[in-house]
Amino acid sequence: MSNYHFEDNSKDFGATVRLDSLNETVRQQAGEDGTREFPPLKMRSRRTDAEEEPMDAAWEDTQEETGLLNRNFLKAALFVGLIVFVCIFVAAMVYMNRSVASSELPSGDLSDTTTLAQALEETEEGLAILLPVQAERVLSLYDIGKEEQMQLTVDLETKFLDETDAALSFSDFKAGDVVVYTLKGESQVLSSVAMAKQVWKKENVVGAAVDFSNKTLTLGEDLYRYEEDTYFVYQGKTVSPGDISATDTLTMFGQDHLILSLRVEQGHGYVYFKNRKMVENLQVLVDEEKAQLDMETGLMELGCGRHLLNISGDNIEEYMVYVNVDDKDRTTIDLAEATSKVEKGIVRLQVEPAGALVYVDGVEQPAGATELEIAAGSHKIEVFFEGYERWSQTVTVGKEPVELKVTMKKIAQEVPYVPKDVAQQEPTSGNCTVYSDPGWAKVYIDGAYVGVSPVMTRLPFGTYEITVEVDGLSSTEMVDVQGPDTRVTIHLEE
């Protein structure tokens, strides 16, 4: 017993540092030369306490010291266990906060220069990027931590899960997704594949600018970086980051400021503007937003799909056109086919009486119009009002406004000649004046053409069928002529 050292059996005794004191006590009790014997340890019998033999005083002291050491050891073990528990709890809280923070998109500068492998040293094993499927029942993965590509088998028991551990189907996964995978034991058969929770994900973003030389990507005010291992994919094929355009629609995965994977959801094509130099101050709106046109090449880059273009310039009339942009394809718009913009001038009218009808080159203008905007050049202005003589004048319209003051004259009434010998006789005919709205209509009385309105003719008393026609419109009314002066206005409507 005196020659046994507890430290030699550390497998059975976890805290040997406490046993050194016990060994020293045993040595003191045994004597310096180690010759003192201890009475053997007796089994407790069924005898009464009075029958028990008294133990050696030295042995009792040793037992008391041993019990004290055991109690101190137990207290120390409990204290150390409490400290370990607190450390584990704090570490778990820090990891949870880190996971939540890492699921959000970062912002700021790129002061962290950690490499891709270093950024993933503390992540769980099996974090990988899905590669395009190459064979049936085989899933291609790039293990980020191991930095190697793997071909793993899928069987009927393989589980596919989303970020919330809800079940998905194999078709719900796309090349470029960042996943966590587990294997069945030491085999190459997948037990589960789940969307990674410890990475952030940004879906359907537009406007990313890639700096190929510095291996950075700017999205709004956020700056990211990528590495040689960052996976760029479009339509199941890897692409160069230099091919990424600001008009592409992207889905991105990453940790902190590091992009792990980037998938192009929708690519881009081009619109080519032919004869663009014929248009002064050419402006193009795409889907009602201003777009950038490279005047040197005539190319405008647009995301794939249907777009509405508003094209305008100082010397052309603004017009709209729809274009369908295909991936890396080019659609041509010939600006030589745009309608030239015609310079216009102003004609100001003062008409008495007010409310007269105004025509420009035979085209009726809005009722009561006092200011007309018409193309530059020579034009015939006509004014018509019922009961007044028609007024007309040809004017030349230019940069300076044309002022016209129109005072209309009433139509003079004809006094029929009556011979003296029949002066007392009752009249048998009268004048019939026909007006039309709009004016300048052809007038027919009982089918006979009599002129253009307003027109006056003398008719025997009676009822007549009067028809007016203009610009494909026609209207007929029955008019009763029974006096010396009958006037009628016939309105034409579409």
C-alpha positions in Angstrom: 0.0 0.0 0.0 2.8 2.4 0.9 4.5 1.8 -2.4 1.4 2.3 -4.7 1.1 5.7 -6.4 -2.4 6.8 -7.6 -1.0 8.9 -10.3 0.2 5.7 -12.1 -3.5 4.7 -12.6 -4.9 8.0 -14.0 -7.3 6.0 -16.1 -9.2 5.0 -13.0 -8.7 8.2 -11.0 -9.5 11.5 -12.8 -8.0 14.0 -10.4 -4.5 12.8 -9.4 -3.5 16.2 -8.2 -5.6 15.8 -5.1 -4.2 12.3 -4.3 -0.6 13.6 -3.7 -1.7 15.0 -0.4 -3.2 11.6 0.6 0.1 9.8 -0.3 2.1 12.2 1.8 -0.2 11.6 4.8 0.1 7.8 4.4 3.9 8.2 4.4 3.9 10.2 7.6 1.7 7.6 9.3 3.9 4.8 8.2 7.1 6.4 9.5 10.1 7.7 7.7 11.5 4.3 7.1 8.1 2.9 6.0 8.3 -0.1 8.5 5.1 0.7 10.4 2.3 -1.7 9.6 -1.3 -0.8 9.5 -3.9 -3.2 10.9 -5.8 -5.0 8.2 -9.1 -3.7 7.0 -11.8 -5.8 8.6 -15.2 -6.7 7.1 -18.1 -5.3 9.1 -19.9 -8.1 10.8 -23.3 -8.5 12.3 -22.0 -8.0 15.8 -23.1 -5.0 17.9 -21.1 -1.9 18.3 -20.0 -2.9 21.7 -18.5 -6.1 20.3 -16.4 -4.3 17.7 -12.7 -4.1 18.4 -11.2 -0.5 18.7 -9.3 0.6 15.6 -5.8 1.9 15.7 -5.7 5.6 16.4 -3.4 6.3 13.5 -5.6 4.4 11.1 -8.6 6.5 12.3 -6.6 9.7 11.7 -5.8 8.4 8.2 -9.4 7.6 7.5 -10.5 11.1 8.7 -7.9 12.8 6.5 -9.0 10.6 3.5 -12.7 11.5 4.0 -11.7 15.2 4.1 -9.8 14.9 0.9 -12.6 13.1 -0.8 -15.1 15.8 0.2 -12.7 18.5 -1.1 -12.3 16.6 -4.4 -16.0 16.4 -4.8 -16.5 20.1 -4.3 -13.7 20.9 -6.8 -15.2 18.5 -9.3 -18.6 20.2 -8.9 -17.1 23.7 -9.3 -15.1 22.7 -12.4 -18.3 21.1 -13.9 -20.3 24.3 -13.3 -17.6 26.3 -15.1 -17.6 23.9 -18.0 -21.4 24.1 -18.3 -21.3 27.9 -18.2 -18.7 28.0 -21.0 -20.7 25.6 -23.2 -23.8 27.6 -22.7 -22.1 30.9 -23.6 -20.5 29.3 -26.6 -23.9 28.0 -27.8 -25.4 31.5 -27.5 -22.6 33.0 -29.4 -22.9 30.4 -32.2 -26.7 31.0 -32.4 -26.2 34.7 -32.7 -23.5 34.2 -35.3 -25.8 31.9 -37.3 -28.6 34.5 -37.2 -26.3 37.3 -38.2 -24.7 35.3 -41.0 -28.1 34.7 -42.5 -28.4 38.5 -43.2 -26.8 40.3 -46.0 -23.6 42.2 -44.8 -22.8 45.8 -45.6 -19.7 47.9 -45.5 -16.2 47.4 -46.6 -14.1 44.3 -47.2 -11.7 44.6 -44.3 -12.0 40.8 -43.6 -9.6 39.0 -45.9 -10.4 35.5 -44.6 -10.1 32.9 -47.4 -13.1 30.7 -48.4 -11.6 27.7 -46.6 -10.8 29.7 -43.5 -14.3 31.2 -43.3 -15.7 27.6 -43.2 -13.3 26.0 -40.7 -15.9 26.2 -37.9 -18.9 25.3 -39.9 -20.3 21.8 -39.8 -18.9 19.2 -42.1 -20.8 18.5 -45.3 -21.3 22.1 -46.5 -21.3 22.0 -50.3 -22.4 23.6 -53.6 -24.7 21.7 -55.9 -23.2 21.1 -59.3 -25.2 20.2 -62.5 -26.5 16.7 -62.4 -24.3 14.5 -64.5 -25.8 11.0 -64.2 -29.0 9.4 -62.9 -29.1 8.7 -59.2 -25.8 10.6 -58.8 -25.5 14.0 -57.2 -22.5 16.2 -58.0 -21.3 18.3 -55.1 -18.4 20.6 -54.4 -17.5 20.2 -50.7 -16.4 23.7 -49.6 -14.5 22.6 -46.5 -12.6 19.8 -48.2 -12.2 21.8 -51.4 -13.0 18.9 -53.6 -15.7 17.7 -56.0 -17.7 14.6 -55.0 -20.0 12.2 -56.9 -22.5 10.9 -54.3 -25.4 8.4 -54.8 -29.0 9.1 -54.2 -31.3 6.2 -53.1 -35.0 6.0 -52.2 -34.2 6.8 -48.5 -32.4 10.0 -49.3 -34.1 13.0 -47.7 -34.3 16.4 -49.3 -35.1 19.3 -46.9 -35.4 23.1 -47.0 -34.0 25.6 -44.5 -36.8 24.8 -42.0 -36.3 21.0 -42.4 -39.5 20.7 -44.4 -39.5 18.1 -47.1 -38.6 19.0 -50.7 -38.3 17.0 -53.9 -35.1 16.5 -55.8 -36.3 18.8 -58.5 -36.6 21.7 -56.0 -32.8 21.9 -55.9 -30.8 23.8 -58.6 -27.2 24.0 -59.5 -25.5 26.7 -57.4 -27.6 26.0 -54.2 -25.5 25.8 -51.0 -26.5 22.7 -49.1 -25.6 20.6 -46.1 -25.3 16.9 -46.8 -24.9 13.8 -44.7 -23.8 10.3 -45.7 -24.9 6.8 -44.6 -22.0 5.7 -42.4 -18.8 5.4 -44.4 -20.6 4.9 -47.7 -20.9 7.3 -50.6 -24.7 7.2 -50.4 -26.5 10.4 -49.3 -28.6 10.2 -46.2 -29.9 13.8 -46.5 -29.5 17.0 -48.5 -30.8 20.2 -46.9 -30.6 23.9 -47.9 -27.8 25.4 -45.8 -29.0 27.6 -42.8 -25.6 29.1 -42.0 -25.3 31.1 -45.2 -27.2 34.2 -46.4 -29.2 34.0 -49.6 -30.2 37.0 -51.8 -32.8 36.1 -54.5 -33.7 37.8 -57.8 -31.4 40.8 -57.5 -30.6 43.1 -60.4 -27.9 45.8 -60.7 -24.8 43.9 -59.6 -21.5 45.3 -60.9 -18.5 42.9 -61.1 -15.0 44.1 -60.9 -13.2 41.2 -62.6 -9.7 42.5 -61.8 -10.2 43.0 -58.1 -12.6 40.0 -57.7 -15.3 42.1 -56.1 -19.1 42.6 -56.7 -21.0 45.7 -55.9 -24.8 45.6 -55.2 -26.2 48.9 -54.2 -24.2 50.1 -51.3 -22.9 46.6 -50.4 -19.5 45.3 -51.5 -18.7 41.6 -51.7 -15.7 39.6 -52.8 -15.3 36.2 -54.5 -12.5 33.6 -54.9 -11.3 31.1 -57.4 -13.6 28.5 -55.7 -16.7 30.7 -56.0 -19.2 29.0 -58.2 -20.8 31.0 -61.1 -23.5 29.2 -63.0 -26.1 30.0 -65.7 -28.5 27.5 -67.3 -26.6 24.6 -65.8 -23.2 25.7 -67.1 -20.4 27.5 -65.4 -19.8 31.1 -66.5 -17.0 33.6 -65.9 -17.8 36.4 -63.4 -16.7 38.8 -66.1 -19.8 37.8 -68.0 -22.2 39.0 -65.3 -24.1 42.1 -66.3 -25.9 44.7 -64.2 -29.1 43.8 -66.2 -28.9 40.1 -65.2 -31.2 38.7 -62.5 -29.2 36.8 -59.9 -29.5 34.6 -56.8 -26.5 34.8 -54.4 -25.2 32.7 -51.5 -22.5 33.7 -49.1 -21.0 34.2 -45.6 -20.1 37.6 -44.3 -18.7 39.5 -47.4 -17.7 36.3 -49.2 -19.8 35.0 -52.1 -19.9 31.2 -52.1 -22.1 30.7 -55.1 -23.9 32.9 -57.7 -26.6 31.7 -60.1 -27.8 33.8 -63.1 -31.6 33.3 -63.2 -32.1 35.5 -66.3 -29.4 36.7 -68.7 -29.3 39.7 -71.0 -29.4 40.6 -74.7 -28.9 43.8 -76.7 -30.9 46.4 -78.7 -29.1 48.0 -81.6 -30.1 51.5 -82.7 -29.4 52.0 -86.4 -29.1 55.5 -87.9 -28.9 56.9 -84.3 -26.9 59.9 -85.5 -29.9 61.1 -87.5 -31.7 61.9 -84.3 -30.8 65.0 -82.3 -30.5 64.5 -78.6 -31.7 60.9 -78.7 -33.5 59.8 -75.5 -34.7 56.3 -74.7 -36.8 55.2 -71.8 -37.0 51.4 -71.0 -40.2 50.4 -69.1 -40.6 54.1 -68.2 -37.1 54.4 -66.8 -34.2 56.2 -68.4 -31.7 53.8 -69.9 -28.1 54.2 -70.9 -27.3 54.0 -74.7 -23.7 53.6 -75.9 -23.7 56.1 -78.8 -20.4 54.8 -80.1 -21.6 51.2 -80.6 -25.4 51.9 -80.8 -26.0 49.1 -78.3 -28.2 49.0 -75.3 -28.0 46.1 -72.9 -31.3 44.8 -71.5 -32.4 41.8 -69.4 -34.1 39.0 -71.3 -37.8 39.4 -71.8 -40.3 41.9 -73.2 -39.6 45.6 -72.8 -41.4 48.9 -73.7 -39.2 51.5 -75.3 -40.1 55.2 -75.5 -37.9 56.9 -78.1 -37.7 60.7 -78.5 -35.5 63.4 -80.0 -35.5 67.0 -80.9 -36.2 66.4 -84.6 -38.5 63.3 -84.4 -42.0 62.6 -83.0 -41.9 60.6 -79.8 -43.0 57.0 -80.3 -43.2 53.7 -78.5 -42.1 50.2 -79.5 -42.1 46.8 -77.8 -39.0 44.6 -78.1 -38.4 40.9 -77.0 -34.9 40.5 -75.9 -33.3 37.0 -76.0 -30.1 35.8 -74.3 -27.1 37.2 -76.0 -29.2 38.1 -79.1 -29.5 41.5 -80.8 -32.7 43.4 -81.8 -32.3 46.2 -84.3 -34.4 49.5 -84.4 -33.9 51.7 -87.4 -34.3 55.3 -86.4 -34.5 56.4 -90.0 -38.1 55.2 -90.0 -39.0 57.6 -87.2 -41.5 60.4 -88.2 -39.8 63.8 -88.6 -41.0 66.4 -86.1 -42.9 69.2 -87.9 -42.4 72.7 -86.7 -45.6 74.4 -85.6 -46.9 78.0 -85.3 -49.7 79.8 -83.6 -52.8 81.5 -85.2 -54.8 83.7 -82.8 -58.4 84.5 -83.8 -60.8 87.2 -82.7 -64.2 86.5 -84.2 -67.4 88.6 -84.1 -69.9 87.3 -83.4 -68.5 84.7 -81.0 -69.2 81.0 -81.5 -68.5 80.8 -85.2 -67.2 77.6 -86.8 -63.5 77.7 -87.9 -61.9 75.5 -90.5 -58.2 75.1 -91.4 -57.7 73.7 -94.8 -61.2 72.3 -94.7 -60.7 70.6 -91.3 -63.1 71.8 -88.5 -61.4 73.1 -85.4 -62.7 72.8 -81.8 -65.8 75.0 -81.2 -65.0 78.4 -79.9 -61.2 78.0 -80.4 -59.4 81.3 -80.3 -55.8 80.0 -80.6 -54.8 77.4 -83.2 -51.5 75.4 -83.2 -50.8 74.3 -86.7 -47.8 73.2 -88.8 -45.6 75.9 -90.3 -46.5 76.9 -93.9 -49.4 78.2 -95.9 -53.0 77.5 -94.7 -56.5 78.5 -95.7 -58.5 79.8 -92.7 -62.3 79.9 -93.0 -65.0 81.1 -90.6 -68.7 80.3 -90.9 -71.7 81.4 -88.8 -75.4 81.0 -89.6 -76.9 84.1 -91.1 -73.5 85.6 -92.0 -71.4 85.6 -95.1 -68.6 83.1 -95.2 -65.2 84.5 -94.3 -61.8 83.1 -95.6 -58.2 84.1 -95.8 -54.9 82.3 -96.6 -52.1 82.9 -94.1 -48.5 81.8 -93.8 -47.6 80.3 -90.4 -44.1 80.6 -89.0 -42.2 81.2 -85.7 -44.1 84.4 -85.0 -47.8 84.1 -84.1 -50.4 85.2 -86.7 -53.1 87.6 -85.4 -56.5 87.5 -87.2 -59.5 89.7 -86.4 -62.6 88.6 -88.2 -65.8 90.6 -88.3 -68.5 88.8 -90.2 -71.2 90.4 -92.3 -74.9 89.4 -92.3 -76.4 88.0 -95.4 -78.5 90.7 -97.3 -82.1 89.7 -97.8 -83.3 89.8 -101.4 -86.5 91.9 -102.1 -88.4 90.3 -105.0 -89.5 92.5 -107.9 -93.3 92.9 -107.9 -94.9 94.6 -111.0 -97.3 97.3 -110.2 -100.2 95.6 -111.7 -99.8 92.6 -109.5 -98.6 94.3 -106.4 -101.8 93.5 -104.6 -101.6 89.9 -105.5 -100.7 87.3 -102.7 -97.2 85.9 -103.1 -97.0 82.3 -104.2 -93.2 81.6 -103.5 -90.5 82.5 -101.0 -86.7 82.3 -100.4 -85.4 79.1 -98.7 -81.9 79.4 -97.1 -80.3 76.1 -96.1 -77.5 75.8 -93.5 -75.6 72.7 -92.4 -73.5 71.7 -89.3 -70.7 71.2 -90.2 -70.7 73.6 -93.1 -69.7 73.3 -96.7 -72.2 70.5 -97.3 -73.8 69.7 -100.6 -77.5 70.6 -100.7 -80.1 68.7 -102.6 -83.8 69.8 -102.8 -86.1 67.0 -104.0 -83.0 65.2 -105.3 -81.8 68.2 -107.3 -78.4 69.7 -106.5 -78.7 73.4 -105.6 -75.1 74.2 -104.2 -73.0 74.2 -101.1 -74.3 75.3 -97.8 -75.2 77.9 -96.9 -77.2 78.3 -100.0 -80.4 80.3 -100.7 -82.9 79.5 -103.5 -86.5 80.6 -104.3 -89.2 78.0 -104.1 -92.9 78.0 -104.7 -94.8 77.5 -101.5 -94.9 73.8 -100.5 -93.2 71.0 -98.7 -89.7 69.9 -99.9 -87.3 67.1 -99.1 -83.9 68.7 -98.4 -80.7 66.5 -98.1 -77.2 67.7 -97.1 -74.0 65.6 -97.5 -70.4 66.1 -96.4 -67.4 63.8 -95.7 -69.5 60.7 -96.1 -72.3 62.0 -93.8 -75.8 62.6 -95.0 -79.0 63.9 -93.4 -82.5 64.6 -94.8 -85.3 66.8 -93.5 -88.8 67.8 -94.8 -89.1 71.6 -95.0 -92.3 73.5 -95.4 -91.9 76.8 -97.4 -94.9 79.1 -96.8 -93.5 82.5 -96.4 -91.2 85.0 -98.0 -88.1 83.9 -96.1 -87.6 80.3 -94.8 -84.4 79.3 -93.1 -83.4 75.8 -92.0 -80.2 74.3 -90.4 -79.6 70.6 -90.9 -77.2 68.9 -88.5 -75.1 65.9 -89.6 -74.0 63.4 -87.0 -71.8 60.2 -87.3 
